[in-house]
Amino acid sequence: MRHSTKVLALILFALTGATLLLGGCNTIAGAGKDVSNTGTAIEKSAEKHAP
């Protein structure tokens, strides 16, 4: 493949992945809640496993 074809394929792949990931969130607020919940889970796990 030529360089420009590889770049186009990479961009298409990234956009498809982003669409699939954001498809689970109906709104931007939903995406924010998902990110917040993930952060909370990470924080709780870190507190649980702290020495």
Steps between C-alpha positions, in 0.01 A plus 500: 500500500606854441558731794180701443294181480644380831421834665145493364452142625631598844268800520203286392590237761528765774168660409328161494640417842396835643150455359468159663629625834278806505201303370451366852439851626180665384622849579812689594367504857485121484861489386596727789322272747678197354839668539412613852388151600821352361705751700306419816556127452874554449517722809318242716724223374811706577376572854419132552844385389702776669763378745 
